[in-house]
Every structure is written in C-alpha cells, then in structure tokens.
C-alpha cells in the first residue's frame, strides 16, 4: 500500500484582538517595570479608561511625571508626555499650561515626588489654582529607591529608614490639598476601580487645581515590612477598612493603615483659575493705557541678530528699570524679541545690581549674556565685575563721575563717557540718571528706535514723572549725539 505522507499545515497565527487601551500605551515600552502586586498598573488603567471616555481631544492632553515608580507613567502613555526631574513635575506642568492654555495638563506621580521633594510646588500650585489635574499614587514610601520612609508613611510603620517604626506624623494629603486651595479633592484606593475612574473623569471635566489621591499597594517596598507581603493583602485591607464618606471635611478624612482609610470626594467647588485672574488683571491694568501698537514702522528698524546689553550699578540707581524699559522698547514698541534677567544684592539700596537684556529678531533660546554688546556701567564695582565680558566691537558706556575705566576694556571695545548723574542733578533729580543713560544709549546705537524708547519710558515711569523722565532722555540723547 502506498504510503501517503500527509503534511498538516499549521494554522496561521491568530492575533488576538487589540485591547481597547492599546492605542494609548506605548507598546515598545512594555512590559512595564512594576513589581507583581503593585497598584500602579491599576491606577494607570483607571486613568486611561477615564481619558477614553472623557471626549477630550487626546492631541491636547499632556501628561507630566516626576521621578519614582509612578513617574514611569509618562513613558508608558502614548500622549504628549514628559518625564521630568525629581519633584519638579508641577512647575513643569505649570509652565506647560501657561504657555499653552489649550492643553489639558495631568500630573501623574507619587507621594515622595509630589509631596516631599515637590511639596512646596504642590501647595503653591493649589493656592494659585493653576489649571491642572494632579493624580498622586500614595504607597506610603519611596518604593523605587528601596522602601525608605516618606512624608505619608504612617506613624509606627516600618520602612528601611524607620526599622523600629516611624515616629513622624504623616501628611494627610486630601487635607493638605484642600487647605492649600484645591477646587476638587478626592481619595480612592486601587480597589475602587470604578469609583476612581469616575473621579478622574469628573475631575477632567473641571477646571482649576484638582487633586486625586490613589492609595495603592507597594508590596516590595512597604507591604513586606508591614504585614502586607502580597498586593492582594493590601487589597483585602482596603476592602475591610475603607469607608466612603463623601463631602466630609478633609481634615476628618482619616488615613491610618491598620485602622481605617476614609475615601470619597471631599471638595468640588469653583473659583477663578490663575490664568483667568491674570487676564482680569491685564484688563484692569491696561484700561487707561494707550493701546500697544509698534511706534516705529518696520522700515525704520534695522534688522538685527542678537544684541546683549548689560546695565550695572547699585541698588537705588534704577538699573533694573533701565533694563526693563530697554526690553519693553525693543519688544512692545519696536516689535522685536527681548528677554530681561535681573539680579541684585540682598540690600534694597546700595548693593550691586545688574540687568541683562537680550534683543533679537530671532527667537531667543538662551536668555543670558554670552558676549556683551553694550555695557552701561554706573558703579565702579559693576565695571570691575563685567568689563571683561565685552566682546570685540562692543561699546562700554560709563558714568564718568562714578566709574574709572580701570582695568581698561578689552581691545576692540569703544569706550564712551557721559556725566549722566551730573546731567540728572542739573534737572533737579539725581534719580533720573538711568534715563539719561538710556537717551545716550539710544543716540550712540541703532538697535532700538528713539520713538520706541520714548514710548516705553512714558508707560513705565511713575505717573506724574513722565515729563521729567522724557527730559532726562532728551538730555542724554543730546550728549550721545556729540559722540556718535
Ligand atoms: S517598588 Fe513598589 S511602587 Fe515600585 S513598582 Fe515595586 S511595588 Fe510598585
């Protein structure tokens, strides 16, 4: 009998249907690093699930994390996400929101990162009502670094740094958030998946500083030292000891592992956000001012690359104000880009003072001086400190009664002297010497138009002193014309 060899073709590999959450996870980063029994995965699932139901444009959702096991979330979500430095998730998120108010910004991090290293940022962001949702996964210790005691470690709990039991009082996070000004405050455990998801969904629909604490097991760092070796032990504890008390004073929302964990929504109120208050303030402060329109037609402005100006002197000479007026003239009234960095000593008057102004037609990516184009020195100390920063082709302007150009400026620098303080005294007010200097600067350089300077002075000096200051500018300008 002929033998027939039958070959059986293997069925083609069947790919399982994609999980609905796959679209929001970076598969190339998986599997995740979290330990078996860790609560972070559940917290993340609730977050993703809420996002999917939120109806938000996911291209406009940004997730910011700090450092720690919870900080890995920024790497796992397929959204615009930022894994920042330790404790700095909230300041980073604040900048993000202020720069792009269209974004829904969510900070997802842990108790150590947000409340210890970043504790100061946390309370001030809540106080200012910065528009962001903060999800804090609280597992009572620094899990990633080996289970050290943190700001939420319960009294008597054991950690690697409290081997005889913690003797410190922990923060009650919902009480802290509410007392600091948060408009939405809730606490759930990872056992309460539906309620947690609903809380996140609800918080995404609010505006202002919203805070959700998520109690989660860390069997590796905290659990094994506190009779909760497995994640499941912690979940059983949550089931037996958590009580839902919506609407109670967060001060009363106890959290005592071993006894009771009060969960629920404690705060849900409305109040103006930081950005809304800024906008209101701007409306008030500009009400009586002339509408800002560039005073100098672009035809009058010479294109420039990067100009770096340093004003230096002593507190009380109006050094910072000179820098401010210069930046305002260049940006608001001449339509260029400008940044100002100011520094001064601890003394209100008499200490060293310096203002750095960078002006450019291009975006300014670095705000500090690299090579000074113009140094305006009104004190000997300032001259000694900064004269060597002047670059080839630079200009040094000194008040000749206050500064001796010793050591001399570097080769290739033009040195100009003006009796700015004497001119100001001639006008009856020594304090306007800084404006005399601006007039001189306007005459001997060409990167800010005279009109822009005048407009910036008019809108920046105290009311009632405009005429005096414009006269000071005019006198300085005349002195500069003689040295062009
Ligand atoms: S150390 Fe703790 S928090 Fe970190 S992944 Fe492991 S169980 Fe989770």
Boltz pocket constraint, residues with backbone or C-beta under 6 A from the ligand:
constraints:
  - pocket:
      binder: B
      contacts: [[A, 33], [A, 34], [A, 35], [A, 36], [A, 37], [A, 38], [A, 39], [A, 40], [A, 69], [A, 70], [A, 139], [A, 143], [A, 144], [A, 217], [A, 218], [A, 219], [A, 220], [A, 221], [A, 222]]
      max_distance: 6.0
